Amino acid sequence: MPLPTAPPDVVDSRLDELGNGPDTNNLLLDWRHSMSSVWNSKVIVILAKGFIQDVGDCNQLPLTPEKCPSLDVIKKNCYKKLQALQDKYSWAIC
């Protein structure tokens, strides 16, 4: 079963600077490209910022804002985990 992915026309319009980028109400990664692509990088930033907001709202206890990693650390962790998932998925469907 394919992973839910951002529609190619939406991703392509964003890459052409015509679109608005990922929909924050329905975030979809572009599984056709690496996690370092422009689209996926924007999704990862949105996810990381959302996590930091959750920590600030005390929704991730016992993690507190004082102990929360930086945005860069969270982005790197998201990237690595999502890239590993993508690699595993790509290998499994070959």
C-alpha positions in Angstrom: 0.0 0.0 0.0 1.5 3.4 -1.0 2.1 6.0 1.7 -0.1 9.0 1.6 1.8 11.6 -0.4 1.4 15.2 -1.4 -0.1 15.5 -4.9 2.6 16.0 -7.5 0.9 19.0 -9.0 0.7 20.7 -5.7 4.4 20.0 -4.9 5.5 21.1 -8.4 3.5 24.3 -8.2 5.3 25.1 -4.9 8.7 24.3 -6.4 7.8 26.8 -9.2 7.0 29.4 -6.5 3.4 29.5 -7.6 1.8 27.6 -4.7 1.5 28.3 -1.0 3.4 25.2 0.2 2.3 22.5 2.5 -1.3 22.7 4.0 -0.8 23.0 7.8 -4.2 21.4 8.3 -3.3 18.4 6.2 0.4 17.9 6.1 1.6 15.4 3.6 5.2 14.5 2.8 6.3 14.1 -0.8 7.5 10.5 -0.6 8.7 10.7 -4.3 11.6 12.9 -3.2 14.2 12.8 -0.4 13.4 14.3 2.9 15.8 17.1 2.1 13.7 18.3 -0.8 12.2 21.9 -0.6 8.7 20.5 0.1 9.7 18.0 2.7 12.0 20.4 4.4 9.1 22.8 4.8 6.9 20.0 6.2 9.6 19.0 8.7 10.0 22.7 9.9 6.2 22.8 10.4 6.3 19.5 12.4 9.2 20.6 14.5 7.6 24.0 15.3 4.4 22.2 16.2 6.2 19.9 18.6 7.9 22.9 20.3 4.5 24.5 20.6 3.1 21.4 22.2 6.0 21.3 24.7 5.3 25.0 25.5 1.6 24.1 26.1 2.7 21.2 28.4 1.3 18.6 26.1 4.5 16.6 26.0 5.1 16.1 29.8 7.6 15.2 31.3 9.4 17.2 28.6 9.3 20.9 29.6 10.2 24.0 27.6 13.5 24.3 29.6 14.5 20.8 28.6 13.2 20.9 25.0 15.8 20.5 22.3 16.4 23.3 19.9 14.5 23.7 16.6 17.6 22.6 14.7 18.0 19.4 16.8 14.3 18.5 16.4 14.5 19.1 12.6 17.5 16.9 12.3 15.9 14.1 14.3 12.7 14.4 12.2 14.7 14.3 9.0 16.7 11.2 10.1 13.7 9.3 11.2 11.6 10.1 8.2 14.5 9.4 5.8 15.0 6.0 7.5 11.3 5.3 7.1 11.4 6.3 3.5 14.5 4.2 2.8 12.9 1.2 4.5 9.6 1.6 2.6 11.4 2.1 -0.7 13.4 -1.1 -0.1 10.3 -3.0 0.9 8.3 -2.2 -2.3 11.2 -3.0 -4.7 
